[in-house]
Amino acid sequence: MTDITRRIRNDHPVWPGDTPYSFELVSRITQGDSVNIGKITTTTHLGTHLDAPYHYQESGGKLESVPLSTLIGPCRMVDARGQSVLDASFIKSLGDLPERVLFYSGQPNNWDTFPKEFMSVSPAAVEALAAAGVKLFGTDAPSVDTLNSKDLPGHKAFAKAGIYIVEGLALAQIKPGDYGLIVLPLRLEGADASPVRAILR
């Protein structure tokens, strides 16, 4: 098995303006407490994470609406380096696709600072993915839309197509090909997103 989840640390960069991640011990054995107990503060869109449709659509399903059957099963990892915007012609060039497809755009597995430029996804590409029967889209980029996008055309296209989105995957060491995918979010009721543990086998 290969872990394709970004490591989380206290200085892990988050989307500009989002809630920073922090972990601290609030109970310490070294200070006389019987146990060590930690506290975390975080955005739900930390590192490798799953978006629920509610994140980008007020009427969209919340995290508990995402079926586990979509998050576990055969997948394909595609090398998409050189694609600043993932377009329909690139998707169509891939031929038949499984229900889960991951795209490596060249992002490193560890971010020292939050990336300002990364591969976005065109609505036409989303339509091509839907036509191919894709149900889960994964990317090593932190978003399917550009950093400064306000209307979120990529997210909205995925919502219309009924395709779920996993962002921030760590794919730099993965060879293109077919794998088994496991993506497990926290069971957060009513949430817009969740960090996940993502594994290939």
Residue, then its C-alpha position, 0 to 999 in steps of 0.5 A: m500500500t502507498d500513502i498518497t496523503r499529505r503530512i500535516r504539521n503545525d506550519h502546514p500552509v492553508w488556503p489564504g485566509d482560511t483557519p490555520y492548522s495547529f496541534e497542541l498538548v493541553s494535558r502533559i504527563t511531564q507536567g503531572d497529568s495522568v495522560n497526554i491529550g492534544k487539541i487540534t484547530t483546523t480548516t476542514h479543507l486541510g491538506t488532502h481533503l474531500d469536498a462535499p457538494y455543500h462546499y460550493q453549492e448551498s443546496g448541495g449534499k453535506l459530507e454524510s451524503v458522499p457514498l463510501s462506495t464512491l471513495i473505495g475501488p479501482c482508480r487510474m492515476v494520470d500524468a497531467r503535467g504541462q496542463s495549466v488548465l485541464d481541458a476536454s481534449f486531454i480527457k478524451s485522449l485518455g480513452d476509457l476511464p474507471e469511475r475514479v481518476l487521479f491527476y498528477s499535475g506536478q505539485p510536490n508532496n510537501w508545500d512550504t508555502f501555499p501554491k499560487e499557481f496550479m492546474s485548474v479544471s475547465p467545465a468542458a473537461v468535467e463534462a468529458l469526465a462525466a461522459a466517461g462515467v467518472k464519479l470521483f476526481g482527484t488532484d494534487a492541486p489544492s483546488v479545481d479552480t484558480l486561486n483568485s476565482k470567485d465564481l468557481p466554474g470548475h466546482k460548479a461543473f463538478a456539482k452539476a455532473g455529480i462527480y466528487i472532488v478530492e484535492g491536495l493528493a500527494l502523487a509525486q512518487i506515483k507512476p501512472g497506471d491502475y490501482g485500488l483507491i481508498v479515501l476515508p474522510l472523518r465522519l463529520e455530520g453536516a460538514d462541507a469537507s473533511p481531511v482524508r487518509a488516501i491510500l493506493r494499493 
